[in-house]
Amino acid sequence: MIVDWLDACCGNPLADVCRTYLLLRHAVPERAMDYVETYAAMSGAEVGAILAWLAPIAAARLTEGVADENDELLRLAGVA
């Protein structure tokens, strides 16, 4: 388990799941949806409710300045 306490805050847990999905999508794309589907099955959440966070999560990720992700993030955020 990895806990990132540097910027911990309260919020919708599905946003956290979607952020992890977004990071996995870049690092290991073949496993990203498996993560979302497994989380959904174990938590009772809807996959669609998790992915509904994708545009705002992608927009937030743009502010982190990861240049090699910008094109995809712009597309996912609905800006490109």
Secondary structure, 3 states (H helix, E strand, C coil): CCCCCCCCCCCCHHHHHHHHHHHHHHHCHHHHHHHHHHHHHHHCCCHHHHHCCHHHHHHHHHCCCCHHHHHHHHHHCCCC
